[in-house]
Amino acid sequence: MAFAGTTAATAAATHTSSYRIKFPKQEFLQLVEIAKPKVIYHVRRMFFFAFDGFVMYSLECKDEDLSNQNIINAIEFSNTQWSEAGSISRERSRY
C-alpha cells in the first residue's frame, strides 16, 4: 500500500506546479467530483490533490466529507523543491 501511495505521489508531482489553489469546502467537494482524483492526500487539516497543473486544497473538509475517496495520510506538505540535504537538516533540527 505504501508503494502505491509513493507511486501516486510521484505521478501527481510530474503533472503539477508549485501553485496551490485554496477552496471553500463545497467548492472543493464539487471539484473532487469533476476531477475524479485517484488519490486525495491529507495532512493535519488540509486535504489536497493535483489537477490541471495545480495543487487543489481545502482546510474546511472533514474525513467524513471524503469517505468515498481514496485518502492517503501524509506527514508534511511543502511547495518547495525537495532536496535530500534540506530534508536531512530539517530532520536533525527536530531533535
Backbone bond lengths (Angstrom), bond angles and torsions (degrees), N, CA, C in turn:
res aa  C-N    CA-C-N  psi(-1)  N-CA   C-N-CA  omega(-1)  CA-C   N-CA-C  phi
1 M - - - 1.454 - - 1.519 111.02 -
2 A 1.340 117.26 -42.36 1.460 120.26 179.55 1.516 110.51 -62.43
3 F 1.333 116.93 -37.12 1.450 120.54 178.33 1.521 111.13 -62.91
4 A 1.315 116.98 -41.83 1.465 121.12 178.58 1.514 110.55 -62.24
5 G 1.327 117.35 -40.13 1.465 121.18 178.39 1.509 111.45 -65.14
6 T 1.324 116.90 -39.94 1.460 121.26 178.43 1.517 110.49 -65.68
7 T 1.317 116.21 -43.14 1.463 120.54 178.33 1.522 110.48 -61.77
8 A 1.321 117.28 -43.84 1.464 121.00 179.48 1.521 110.66 -64.15
9 A 1.327 117.44 -40.71 1.465 121.08 179.82 1.519 110.45 -64.21
10 T 1.324 116.82 -41.45 1.456 120.71 178.85 1.520 110.86 -64.92
11 A 1.324 116.49 -43.62 1.461 120.33 178.67 1.520 111.09 -63.40
12 A 1.317 117.30 -41.85 1.469 120.96 179.01 1.512 110.70 -64.14
13 A 1.320 117.27 -39.23 1.462 121.00 -178.04 1.520 111.69 -64.95
14 T 1.331 117.48 -30.76 1.456 119.40 -179.37 1.521 112.01 -74.88
15 H 1.324 118.29 -13.85 1.455 121.43 -177.50 1.523 112.61 -111.82
16 T 1.323 117.56 15.18 1.455 119.54 -176.52 1.515 111.32 -131.42
17 S 1.309 114.07 164.75 1.448 121.10 171.60 1.522 106.34 -110.27
18 S 1.304 116.83 -172.58 1.463 119.08 177.69 1.523 111.11 -88.28
19 Y 1.319 117.78 5.24 1.459 120.58 178.62 1.508 110.47 -77.85
20 R 1.330 115.78 135.78 1.457 121.72 -179.66 1.523 108.88 -119.55
21 I 1.313 115.73 145.57 1.464 121.02 176.94 1.523 107.60 -125.37
22 K 1.335 115.67 122.72 1.468 121.96 -177.52 1.525 109.87 -94.61
23 F 1.327 115.60 136.68 1.457 121.66 -178.38 1.527 111.60 -125.31
24 P 1.334 116.47 147.08 1.473 119.31 167.24 1.531 107.85 -67.58
25 K 1.299 116.31 163.10 1.460 122.72 -174.27 1.535 113.21 -51.42
26 Q 1.306 119.07 -55.68 1.466 121.02 -174.42 1.520 112.47 -63.34
27 E 1.320 116.98 -40.30 1.459 120.15 178.41 1.523 111.17 -67.29
28 F 1.338 117.08 -37.27 1.464 120.46 177.34 1.525 110.00 -63.76
29 L 1.321 117.02 -44.42 1.467 120.62 179.30 1.528 110.96 -63.81
30 Q 1.331 117.38 -36.71 1.468 120.47 175.35 1.530 110.42 -64.71
31 L 1.318 115.97 -41.83 1.465 120.05 179.24 1.527 111.52 -64.63
32 V 1.316 117.44 -36.62 1.470 121.02 175.94 1.528 109.34 -59.11
33 E 1.323 117.28 -42.14 1.474 120.88 178.52 1.523 111.56 -65.10
34 I 1.318 117.07 -37.97 1.471 121.22 -179.90 1.523 111.12 -72.74
35 A 1.336 116.45 -48.04 1.466 121.75 -173.66 1.525 113.06 -77.45
36 K 1.323 116.52 -29.53 1.468 121.64 -177.38 1.535 112.00 49.37
37 P 1.354 116.58 56.65 1.461 118.70 -178.62 1.527 111.43 -66.13
38 K 1.322 116.05 145.03 1.466 120.45 177.19 1.516 110.50 -70.64
39 V 1.330 117.06 -32.03 1.455 122.73 -177.55 1.519 109.68 -140.36
40 I 1.316 116.11 138.51 1.462 122.48 169.86 1.520 106.19 -117.67
41 Y 1.317 115.89 129.99 1.460 120.87 -178.62 1.522 109.86 -94.36
42 H 1.335 115.63 151.21 1.466 121.47 -177.42 1.525 108.96 -133.49
43 V 1.325 116.01 121.10 1.468 122.68 175.44 1.522 106.99 -132.29
44 R 1.320 116.23 117.99 1.471 123.15 -177.14 1.526 110.15 50.22
45 R 1.327 118.29 -112.41 1.473 121.77 -179.21 1.525 112.99 -92.51
46 M 1.324 117.95 -7.04 1.464 121.18 -172.04 1.525 112.25 -97.61
47 F 1.334 114.74 132.20 1.461 122.60 168.65 1.519 106.07 -111.21
48 F 1.347 117.88 135.89 1.462 119.22 -177.72 1.518 111.38 -153.40
49 F 1.341 114.25 158.59 1.459 121.82 175.47 1.520 108.53 -156.35
50 A 1.320 114.99 162.90 1.462 120.89 179.26 1.519 109.54 -91.79
51 F 1.332 115.25 135.85 1.471 120.12 177.18 1.518 109.37 -158.49
52 D 1.307 116.31 133.30 1.461 122.43 173.08 1.532 112.28 56.85
53 G 1.335 116.84 32.29 1.455 120.94 177.30 1.515 115.40 84.40
54 F 1.321 117.44 9.06 1.464 121.40 -178.54 1.530 110.04 -133.28
55 V 1.320 115.07 162.63 1.465 120.71 171.14 1.523 106.84 -95.82
56 M 1.315 116.60 118.16 1.456 122.76 179.01 1.517 107.96 -97.33
57 Y 1.339 117.74 131.90 1.458 118.14 -178.23 1.519 112.60 -148.15
58 S 1.335 113.70 162.08 1.461 121.76 175.75 1.519 108.59 -144.65
59 L 1.312 114.76 144.56 1.466 121.28 175.57 1.524 111.21 -103.70
60 E 1.331 116.65 2.70 1.460 120.79 -173.39 1.523 114.63 -102.58
61 C 1.317 118.22 -11.15 1.459 120.78 -176.66 1.530 111.27 -79.80
62 K 1.309 114.12 157.40 1.469 123.24 175.25 1.532 107.56 -118.34
63 D 1.320 116.06 163.44 1.462 120.54 179.19 1.526 111.74 -52.88
64 E 1.327 116.05 -43.79 1.469 119.52 -176.65 1.537 113.04 -66.02
65 D 1.339 117.58 -23.35 1.469 120.56 177.59 1.520 111.62 -66.88
66 L 1.323 116.63 -27.18 1.458 121.70 -175.80 1.526 111.80 -119.27
67 S 1.322 116.35 29.21 1.466 121.45 -174.29 1.529 113.17 -62.50
68 N 1.324 118.23 -23.19 1.465 120.37 -179.87 1.532 112.33 -94.84
69 Q 1.347 117.12 11.70 1.461 122.30 -179.53 1.528 110.43 -108.89
70 N 1.321 116.09 158.77 1.457 122.11 174.88 1.536 107.75 -82.86
71 I 1.332 116.95 104.52 1.465 122.98 -176.87 1.518 109.25 -104.69
72 I 1.323 116.24 131.45 1.460 121.34 174.43 1.523 107.32 -117.35
73 N 1.329 115.57 122.66 1.454 120.55 177.68 1.521 109.45 -78.82
74 A 1.315 115.32 132.68 1.460 122.00 179.42 1.527 108.65 -119.62
75 I 1.306 116.24 166.59 1.455 121.23 -178.50 1.525 112.11 -92.78
76 E 1.334 116.03 -36.58 1.462 119.86 -172.43 1.519 110.18 -146.85
77 F 1.328 116.10 147.71 1.457 122.33 172.50 1.519 107.65 -124.39
78 S 1.309 116.42 133.20 1.462 120.89 178.11 1.515 108.43 -143.35
79 N 1.314 116.76 144.81 1.459 119.34 176.29 1.528 110.83 -104.97
80 T 1.336 117.10 14.75 1.458 120.41 175.30 1.518 109.11 -97.34
81 Q 1.324 115.63 152.40 1.454 120.37 -178.92 1.515 109.98 -63.46
82 W 1.325 116.73 137.78 1.457 121.68 -177.52 1.515 110.22 -78.93
83 S 1.328 115.39 140.59 1.457 120.83 169.51 1.521 107.14 -141.15
84 E 1.309 116.51 141.28 1.460 120.05 -178.00 1.525 110.95 -61.48
85 A 1.320 117.79 -41.07 1.464 121.16 -179.70 1.524 111.05 -61.78
86 G 1.317 117.48 -43.75 1.464 120.91 178.82 1.511 111.88 -65.74
87 S 1.318 116.64 -38.20 1.456 120.99 179.95 1.521 110.81 -66.40
88 I 1.318 117.01 -42.43 1.465 121.01 179.80 1.522 110.34 -65.03
89 S 1.327 118.33 -43.69 1.465 119.81 -178.84 1.522 111.45 -66.56
90 R 1.332 118.33 -34.00 1.470 120.59 176.78 1.514 110.39 -67.80
91 E 1.341 117.38 -39.49 1.464 121.16 178.26 1.519 110.65 -63.53
92 R 1.316 117.50 -43.15 1.458 121.49 -179.75 1.527 111.54 -64.43
93 S 1.336 116.77 -35.01 1.464 119.66 -178.06 1.521 112.01 -69.82
94 R 1.328 118.21 -16.61 1.454 121.81 178.09 1.523 111.97 -73.52
95 Y 1.327 117.10 -22.40 1.466 120.26 -173.44 1.487 112.66 -103.73
